[in-house]
Amino acid sequence: MSRRGTRRRALVEEPENHDRWLVSYADFITLLFAFFVVMYGVSSVNQTKYLQLSDALGNAFGGNDQLRPQARSTASPLGTSSHSLRLNPIPPLVVKSEQYRRERERMVATGLALNQQLAPLVAQGKVRVMQTNQGIRIDIADSLLFASGSAALAEAALPPLNEIASTLRGLPYPLQIEGHTDDRPIRNLLFDSNWELSAMRATAVLHVMAEAGIAASRLAAQAFADTRPVADNSTPEGRASNRRVSVMVMYQKPAEQAQATDMPYQP
């Protein structure tokens, strides 16, 4: 009798707990809340840091007025309903960065093309093509362009100058022609000093560029005499390097210049 009573008690099942799903649901709600908290934290923007970054990059890319975030209009672009879809414009900072990247790539490609076209003269040391923080600098030795103490272009100067002009003619960049001398003083019937000599030499090269079809609005000439040497004037080799005419291919805006030291293009 006692054995049958024990068997009946063993067969009795415990009542089912219908509220067990609440535990899993509560865990799900907790995880979902934590997910949205994390997403909100990631999407939050530090306004102060954004303005500091915008000002810094704005100064580097040509003014910071366009980089500051503008107040959003309450008008609905696709209708009067506040629930209409709004299309936000591309941030000016992104546009500026993309423009600068393309400008930089185009300038580098131009320098490589010039270096290839002038490779024989580059190999002889009569021409150097350099990438600078202003754009491209093409240094042409005065021995290729002029006789000693003269500002009249030699016949051998025209082919390389015309090659340079043909490459630069279809590009939008301003060109600055710079005249440089060594530190030895000059005084003759034509030139009172190295200032006049460097000015006349720069102007002579400028005229070739203009006659080759480069717009006059893109051209400018500058004289530096012996104030910007690239080598030591105490040696004949150094003085020869300093006597030059430089063709500067400038970025369109000074604020868009690349921050880099002078770097020669490899032939």
Short mmCIF file of the C-alpha atoms (twelve columns), coordinates in Angstrom:
data_MODEL
# 
_entry.id   MODEL 
# 
loop_
_atom_site.group_PDB 
_atom_site.id 
_atom_site.type_symbol 
_atom_site.label_atom_id 
_atom_site.label_alt_id 
_atom_site.label_comp_id 
_atom_site.label_asym_id 
_atom_site.label_seq_id 
_atom_site.Cartn_x 
_atom_site.Cartn_y 
_atom_site.Cartn_z 
_atom_site.pdbx_PDB_model_num 
ATOM 1   C CA . MET A 1   0.000  0.000   0.000   1 
ATOM 2   C CA . SER A 2   2.729  2.376   0.865   1 
ATOM 3   C CA . ARG A 3   4.557  1.401   -2.352  1 
ATOM 4   C CA . ARG A 4   1.544  2.325   -4.556  1 
ATOM 5   C CA . GLY A 5   1.181  5.670   -2.751  1 
ATOM 6   C CA . THR A 6   4.780  6.442   -3.441  1 
ATOM 7   C CA . ARG A 7   4.320  5.619   -7.145  1 
ATOM 8   C CA . ARG A 8   1.316  7.957   -7.450  1 
ATOM 9   C CA . ARG A 9   3.264  10.841  -5.918  1 
ATOM 10  C CA . ALA A 10  6.106  10.296  -8.375  1 
ATOM 11  C CA . LEU A 11  3.735  10.501  -11.321 1 
ATOM 12  C CA . VAL A 12  2.226  13.809  -10.241 1 
ATOM 13  C CA . GLU A 13  3.679  16.622  -12.444 1 
ATOM 14  C CA . GLU A 14  4.449  20.077  -11.146 1 
ATOM 15  C CA . PRO A 15  2.174  22.835  -12.501 1 
ATOM 16  C CA . GLU A 16  3.623  24.618  -15.613 1 
ATOM 17  C CA . ASN A 17  4.982  28.201  -15.077 1 
ATOM 18  C CA . HIS A 18  3.322  30.300  -17.790 1 
ATOM 19  C CA . ASP A 19  5.203  33.477  -16.777 1 
ATOM 20  C CA . ARG A 20  8.680  32.157  -17.608 1 
ATOM 21  C CA . TRP A 21  8.740  34.075  -20.926 1 
ATOM 22  C CA . LEU A 22  8.776  37.350  -18.998 1 
ATOM 23  C CA . VAL A 23  12.378 36.735  -17.981 1 
ATOM 24  C CA . SER A 24  13.551 36.386  -21.594 1 
ATOM 25  C CA . TYR A 25  11.466 39.389  -22.667 1 
ATOM 26  C CA . ALA A 26  12.924 41.543  -19.917 1 
ATOM 27  C CA . ASP A 27  16.462 40.552  -20.999 1 
ATOM 28  C CA . PHE A 28  15.604 41.427  -24.602 1 
ATOM 29  C CA . ILE A 29  14.227 44.844  -23.624 1 
ATOM 30  C CA . THR A 30  17.351 45.561  -21.550 1 
ATOM 31  C CA . LEU A 31  19.667 44.676  -24.442 1 
ATOM 32  C CA . LEU A 32  17.594 46.725  -26.875 1 
ATOM 33  C CA . PHE A 33  17.765 49.757  -24.578 1 
ATOM 34  C CA . ALA A 34  21.521 49.376  -24.216 1 
ATOM 35  C CA . PHE A 35  21.859 49.150  -28.026 1 
ATOM 36  C CA . PHE A 36  20.024 52.428  -28.596 1 
ATOM 37  C CA . VAL A 37  22.038 54.147  -25.848 1 
ATOM 38  C CA . VAL A 38  25.277 53.093  -27.568 1 
ATOM 39  C CA . MET A 39  23.995 54.206  -30.994 1 
ATOM 40  C CA . TYR A 40  23.025 57.594  -29.593 1 
ATOM 41  C CA . GLY A 41  26.432 58.030  -28.016 1 
ATOM 42  C CA . VAL A 42  28.230 57.153  -31.255 1 
ATOM 43  C CA . SER A 43  26.116 59.518  -33.341 1 
ATOM 44  C CA . SER A 44  26.510 62.504  -31.007 1 
ATOM 45  C CA . VAL A 45  28.774 65.296  -32.370 1 
ATOM 46  C CA . ASN A 46  31.015 67.411  -30.185 1 
ATOM 47  C CA . GLN A 47  30.158 70.868  -31.539 1 
ATOM 48  C CA . THR A 48  33.233 72.589  -30.062 1 
ATOM 49  C CA . LYS A 49  35.662 70.078  -31.540 1 
ATOM 50  C CA . TYR A 50  33.857 70.199  -34.895 1 
ATOM 51  C CA . LEU A 51  34.184 74.007  -35.067 1 
ATOM 52  C CA . GLN A 52  37.870 73.815  -34.143 1 
ATOM 53  C CA . LEU A 53  38.466 71.231  -36.879 1 
ATOM 54  C CA . SER A 54  36.458 73.275  -39.373 1 
ATOM 55  C CA . ASP A 55  38.447 76.447  -38.600 1 
ATOM 56  C CA . ALA A 56  41.787 74.650  -38.900 1 
ATOM 57  C CA . LEU A 57  40.941 72.959  -42.189 1 
ATOM 58  C CA . GLY A 58  39.189 76.058  -43.466 1 
ATOM 59  C CA . ASN A 59  42.365 78.101  -43.079 1 
ATOM 60  C CA . ALA A 60  44.260 75.456  -45.039 1 
ATOM 61  C CA . PHE A 61  41.744 75.248  -47.893 1 
ATOM 62  C CA . GLY A 62  40.869 78.846  -48.561 1 
ATOM 63  C CA . GLY A 63  38.784 80.461  -45.838 1 
ATOM 64  C CA . ASN A 64  36.642 79.051  -43.038 1 
ATOM 65  C CA . ASP A 65  33.328 80.806  -43.612 1 
ATOM 66  C CA . GLN A 66  31.992 77.968  -45.724 1 
ATOM 67  C CA . LEU A 67  33.136 75.271  -43.313 1 
ATOM 68  C CA . ARG A 68  31.064 76.295  -40.304 1 
ATOM 69  C CA . PRO A 69  27.832 74.366  -39.928 1 
ATOM 70  C CA . GLN A 70  24.859 76.391  -41.102 1 
ATOM 71  C CA . ALA A 71  21.544 76.518  -39.301 1 
ATOM 72  C CA . ARG A 72  19.091 74.125  -40.876 1 
ATOM 73  C CA . SER A 73  16.043 75.604  -42.491 1 
ATOM 74  C CA . THR A 74  12.675 74.610  -41.056 1 
ATOM 75  C CA . ALA A 75  11.164 74.631  -44.550 1 
ATOM 76  C CA . SER A 76  10.404 71.292  -46.107 1 
ATOM 77  C CA . PRO A 77  12.128 71.048  -49.535 1 
ATOM 78  C CA . LEU A 78  9.612  68.538  -50.906 1 
ATOM 79  C CA . GLY A 79  6.376  69.914  -49.493 1 
ATOM 80  C CA . THR A 80  4.773  71.736  -46.605 1 
ATOM 81  C CA . SER A 81  4.518  68.666  -44.374 1 
ATOM 82  C CA . SER A 82  7.097  68.387  -41.613 1 
ATOM 83  C CA . HIS A 83  7.346  64.681  -42.426 1 
ATOM 84  C CA . SER A 84  8.568  65.253  -45.997 1 
ATOM 85  C CA . LEU A 85  11.933 63.799  -46.947 1 
ATOM 86  C CA . ARG A 86  14.865 66.224  -46.532 1 
ATOM 87  C CA . LEU A 87  18.025 65.927  -48.614 1 
ATOM 88  C CA . ASN A 88  21.003 67.413  -46.784 1 
ATOM 89  C CA . PRO A 89  23.714 68.967  -49.018 1 
ATOM 90  C CA . ILE A 90  27.206 67.508  -49.123 1 
ATOM 91  C CA . PRO A 91  29.273 69.175  -46.348 1 
ATOM 92  C CA . PRO A 92  31.548 71.923  -47.778 1 
ATOM 93  C CA . LEU A 93  34.521 70.359  -46.013 1 
ATOM 94  C CA . VAL A 94  34.082 67.149  -48.010 1 
ATOM 95  C CA . VAL A 95  33.757 69.118  -51.263 1 
ATOM 96  C CA . LYS A 96  36.900 71.147  -50.492 1 
ATOM 97  C CA . SER A 97  38.889 68.021  -49.655 1 
ATOM 98  C CA . GLU A 98  37.875 66.349  -52.909 1 
ATOM 99  C CA . GLN A 99  38.724 69.471  -54.941 1 
ATOM 100 C CA . TYR A 100 42.106 69.713  -53.276 1 
ATOM 101 C CA . ARG A 101 42.825 66.022  -53.915 1 
ATOM 102 C CA . ARG A 102 42.046 66.394  -57.621 1 
ATOM 103 C CA . GLU A 103 44.097 69.595  -57.846 1 
ATOM 104 C CA . ARG A 104 47.023 67.881  -56.200 1 
ATOM 105 C CA . GLU A 105 46.860 64.847  -58.500 1 
ATOM 106 C CA . ARG A 106 46.647 67.041  -61.583 1 
ATOM 107 C CA . MET A 107 49.645 69.097  -60.486 1 
ATOM 108 C CA . VAL A 108 51.743 65.993  -59.832 1 
ATOM 109 C CA . ALA A 109 50.810 64.560  -63.242 1 
ATOM 110 C CA . THR A 110 51.834 67.852  -64.881 1 
ATOM 111 C CA . GLY A 111 55.220 67.771  -63.153 1 
ATOM 112 C CA . LEU A 112 55.863 64.210  -64.252 1 
ATOM 113 C CA . ALA A 113 54.942 65.059  -67.853 1 
ATOM 114 C CA . LEU A 114 57.307 68.046  -67.858 1 
ATOM 115 C CA . ASN A 115 60.109 65.995  -66.338 1 
ATOM 116 C CA . GLN A 116 59.694 63.349  -69.042 1 
ATOM 117 C CA . GLN A 117 59.594 65.862  -71.894 1 
ATOM 118 C CA . LEU A 118 62.703 67.647  -70.630 1 
ATOM 119 C CA . ALA A 119 64.537 64.446  -69.614 1 
ATOM 120 C CA . PRO A 120 67.666 65.059  -71.769 1 
ATOM 121 C CA . LEU A 121 68.155 68.535  -70.306 1 
ATOM 122 C CA . VAL A 122 67.383 67.234  -66.812 1 
ATOM 123 C CA . ALA A 123 70.074 64.585  -67.254 1 
ATOM 124 C CA . GLN A 124 72.552 67.305  -68.297 1 
ATOM 125 C CA . GLY A 125 71.741 69.375  -65.218 1 
ATOM 126 C CA . LYS A 126 70.463 72.303  -67.265 1 
ATOM 127 C CA . VAL A 127 66.834 71.916  -66.125 1 
ATOM 128 C CA . ARG A 128 65.316 70.842  -62.819 1 
ATOM 129 C CA . VAL A 129 61.624 70.104  -62.237 1 
ATOM 130 C CA . MET A 130 60.683 70.370  -58.573 1 
ATOM 131 C CA . GLN A 131 57.499 69.905  -56.589 1 
ATOM 132 C CA . THR A 132 57.187 72.714  -54.013 1 
ATOM 133 C CA . ASN A 133 54.634 73.982  -51.501 1 
ATOM 134 C CA . GLN A 134 53.450 76.421  -54.193 1 
ATOM 135 C CA . GLY A 135 53.095 73.993  -57.091 1 
ATOM 136 C CA . ILE A 136 55.835 73.125  -59.613 1 
ATOM 137 C CA . ARG A 137 59.119 74.930  -60.078 1 
ATOM 138 C CA . ILE A 138 61.075 74.526  -63.313 1 
ATOM 139 C CA . ASP A 139 64.623 75.849  -62.910 1 
ATOM 140 C CA . ILE A 140 66.401 76.592  -66.213 1 
ATOM 141 C CA . ALA A 141 70.113 77.332  -66.119 1 
ATOM 142 C CA . ASP A 142 71.098 80.683  -67.582 1 
ATOM 143 C CA . SER A 143 73.754 78.970  -69.742 1 
ATOM 144 C CA . LEU A 144 70.917 77.370  -71.730 1 
ATOM 145 C CA . LEU A 145 69.042 80.654  -72.131 1 
ATOM 146 C CA . PHE A 146 71.443 83.599  -72.284 1 
ATOM 147 C CA . ALA A 147 74.991 84.636  -72.949 1 
ATOM 148 C CA . SER A 148 76.923 85.939  -69.957 1 
ATOM 149 C CA . GLY A 149 75.636 89.348  -68.812 1 
ATOM 150 C CA . SER A 150 72.894 89.372  -71.476 1 
ATOM 151 C CA . ALA A 151 69.094 89.216  -71.425 1 
ATOM 152 C CA . ALA A 152 68.739 88.244  -75.104 1 
ATOM 153 C CA . LEU A 153 67.501 84.686  -75.479 1 
ATOM 154 C CA . ALA A 154 69.784 82.246  -77.255 1 
ATOM 155 C CA . GLU A 155 68.477 80.144  -80.136 1 
ATOM 156 C CA . ALA A 156 68.948 76.973  -78.082 1 
ATOM 157 C CA . ALA A 157 66.526 78.346  -75.477 1 
ATOM 158 C CA . LEU A 158 63.458 78.310  -77.699 1 
ATOM 159 C CA . PRO A 159 62.832 74.519  -78.052 1 
ATOM 160 C CA . PRO A 160 62.724 73.751  -74.287 1 
ATOM 161 C CA . LEU A 161 60.689 76.893  -73.569 1 
ATOM 162 C CA . ASN A 162 58.199 75.973  -76.283 1 
ATOM 163 C CA . GLU A 163 57.918 72.432  -74.889 1 
ATOM 164 C CA . ILE A 164 57.152 73.844  -71.447 1 
ATOM 165 C CA . ALA A 165 54.598 76.237  -72.918 1 
ATOM 166 C CA . SER A 166 52.876 73.483  -74.924 1 
ATOM 167 C CA . THR A 167 52.380 71.412  -71.752 1 
ATOM 168 C CA . LEU A 168 51.108 74.332  -69.675 1 
ATOM 169 C CA . ARG A 169 48.981 76.032  -72.307 1 
ATOM 170 C CA . GLY A 170 45.798 74.024  -71.697 1 
ATOM 171 C CA . LEU A 171 46.005 74.143  -67.898 1 
ATOM 172 C CA . PRO A 172 44.362 76.746  -65.645 1 
ATOM 173 C CA . TYR A 173 47.357 77.411  -63.396 1 
ATOM 174 C CA . PRO A 174 48.956 80.870  -63.060 1 
ATOM 175 C CA . LEU A 175 52.585 81.043  -64.178 1 
ATOM 176 C CA . GLN A 176 55.173 83.164  -62.408 1 
ATOM 177 C CA . ILE A 177 58.476 83.716  -64.229 1 
ATOM 178 C CA . GLU A 178 61.338 84.485  -61.839 1 
ATOM 179 C CA . GLY A 179 64.771 85.858  -62.705 1 
ATOM 180 C CA . HIS A 180 67.744 84.984  -60.449 1 
ATOM 181 C CA . THR A 181 71.449 85.834  -60.521 1 
ATOM 182 C CA . ASP A 182 74.552 85.022  -58.505 1 
ATOM 183 C CA . ASP A 183 76.047 87.524  -56.046 1 
ATOM 184 C CA . ARG A 184 78.675 88.964  -58.375 1 
ATOM 185 C CA . PRO A 185 77.796 92.592  -59.123 1 
ATOM 186 C CA . ILE A 186 77.158 93.715  -62.683 1 
ATOM 187 C CA . ARG A 187 77.279 97.226  -64.073 1 
ATOM 188 C CA . ASN A 188 77.372 97.994  -67.777 1 
ATOM 189 C CA . LEU A 189 75.555 100.089 -70.343 1 
ATOM 190 C CA . LEU A 190 72.482 97.840  -70.213 1 
ATOM 191 C CA . PHE A 191 72.141 96.951  -66.540 1 
ATOM 192 C CA . ASP A 192 72.897 98.978  -63.445 1 
ATOM 193 C CA . SER A 193 72.648 95.944  -61.170 1 
ATOM 194 C CA . ASN A 194 71.535 92.337  -60.929 1 
ATOM 195 C CA . TRP A 195 67.992 93.559  -60.317 1 
ATOM 196 C CA . GLU A 196 67.694 94.890  -63.848 1 
ATOM 197 C CA . LEU A 197 69.404 91.820  -65.314 1 
ATOM 198 C CA . SER A 198 67.094 89.347  -63.517 1 
ATOM 199 C CA . ALA A 199 64.017 91.423  -64.411 1 
ATOM 200 C CA . MET A 200 64.873 91.551  -68.121 1 
ATOM 201 C CA . ARG A 201 65.651 87.834  -68.257 1 
ATOM 202 C CA . ALA A 202 62.340 86.927  -66.596 1 
ATOM 203 C CA . THR A 203 60.503 89.225  -68.998 1 
ATOM 204 C CA . ALA A 204 62.215 87.660  -72.021 1 
ATOM 205 C CA . VAL A 205 61.018 84.181  -70.993 1 
ATOM 206 C CA . LEU A 206 57.544 85.545  -70.286 1 
ATOM 207 C CA . HIS A 207 57.302 86.862  -73.861 1 
ATOM 208 C CA . VAL A 208 58.069 83.382  -75.226 1 
ATOM 209 C CA . MET A 209 55.291 81.915  -73.114 1 
ATOM 210 C CA . ALA A 210 52.836 84.546  -74.295 1 
ATOM 211 C CA . GLU A 211 53.786 84.043  -77.948 1 
ATOM 212 C CA . ALA A 212 53.258 80.282  -77.475 1 
ATOM 213 C CA . GLY A 213 49.600 80.906  -76.668 1 
ATOM 214 C CA . ILE A 214 49.485 81.136  -72.875 1 
ATOM 215 C CA . ALA A 215 46.969 83.793  -71.802 1 
ATOM 216 C CA . ALA A 216 48.560 87.010  -70.578 1 
ATOM 217 C CA . SER A 217 46.242 86.995  -67.538 1 
ATOM 218 C CA . ARG A 218 48.049 83.878  -66.315 1 
ATOM 219 C CA . LEU A 219 51.555 85.338  -66.646 1 
ATOM 220 C CA . ALA A 220 53.642 87.413  -64.253 1 
ATOM 221 C CA . ALA A 221 57.367 88.215  -64.057 1 
ATOM 222 C CA . GLN A 222 59.437 88.796  -60.932 1 
ATOM 223 C CA . ALA A 223 63.056 89.750  -60.328 1 
ATOM 224 C CA . PHE A 224 64.981 88.457  -57.315 1 
ATOM 225 C CA . ALA A 225 68.583 89.297  -58.292 1 
ATOM 226 C CA . ASP A 226 70.836 87.332  -55.901 1 
ATOM 227 C CA . THR A 227 68.428 87.265  -52.937 1 
ATOM 228 C CA . ARG A 228 67.235 83.655  -53.345 1 
ATOM 229 C CA . PRO A 229 70.258 81.429  -53.959 1 
ATOM 230 C CA . VAL A 230 69.860 77.656  -54.175 1 
ATOM 231 C CA . ALA A 231 73.600 76.984  -53.806 1 
ATOM 232 C CA . ASP A 232 76.706 78.494  -52.238 1 
ATOM 233 C CA . ASN A 233 77.999 81.486  -54.203 1 
ATOM 234 C CA . SER A 234 81.571 80.821  -53.048 1 
ATOM 235 C CA . THR A 235 82.136 78.190  -55.772 1 
ATOM 236 C CA . PRO A 236 81.806 78.415  -59.565 1 
ATOM 237 C CA . GLU A 237 79.348 75.519  -59.546 1 
ATOM 238 C CA . GLY A 238 77.219 77.191  -56.895 1 
ATOM 239 C CA . ARG A 239 77.131 80.480  -58.779 1 
ATOM 240 C CA . ALA A 240 76.142 78.621  -61.959 1 
ATOM 241 C CA . SER A 241 73.217 77.018  -60.115 1 
ATOM 242 C CA . ASN A 242 72.067 80.392  -58.807 1 
ATOM 243 C CA . ARG A 243 72.027 81.991  -62.264 1 
ATOM 244 C CA . ARG A 244 68.697 80.723  -63.509 1 
ATOM 245 C CA . VAL A 245 65.174 81.519  -64.611 1 
ATOM 246 C CA . SER A 246 62.424 79.696  -62.754 1 
ATOM 247 C CA . VAL A 247 58.985 78.999  -64.199 1 
ATOM 248 C CA . MET A 248 56.605 78.615  -61.261 1 
ATOM 249 C CA . VAL A 249 53.375 76.710  -61.946 1 
ATOM 250 C CA . MET A 250 51.221 77.948  -59.096 1 
ATOM 251 C CA . TYR A 251 48.218 76.413  -57.398 1 
ATOM 252 C CA . GLN A 252 45.148 78.464  -58.287 1 
ATOM 253 C CA . LYS A 253 44.755 79.740  -54.722 1 
ATOM 254 C CA . PRO A 254 47.612 80.205  -52.239 1 
ATOM 255 C CA . ALA A 255 45.420 78.696  -49.495 1 
ATOM 256 C CA . GLU A 256 45.252 75.425  -51.424 1 
ATOM 257 C CA . GLN A 257 48.985 74.909  -51.550 1 
ATOM 258 C CA . ALA A 258 50.293 71.520  -50.503 1 
ATOM 259 C CA . GLN A 259 52.338 71.477  -47.334 1 
ATOM 260 C CA . ALA A 260 55.532 69.862  -48.604 1 
ATOM 261 C CA . THR A 261 59.194 70.658  -48.977 1 
ATOM 262 C CA . ASP A 262 60.843 70.941  -52.376 1 
ATOM 263 C CA . MET A 263 61.056 67.521  -54.002 1 
ATOM 264 C CA . PRO A 264 62.607 66.795  -57.410 1 
ATOM 265 C CA . TYR A 265 60.713 64.671  -59.907 1 
ATOM 266 C CA . GLN A 266 62.556 61.500  -60.827 1 
ATOM 267 C CA . PRO A 267 63.280 61.132  -64.574 1 
# 
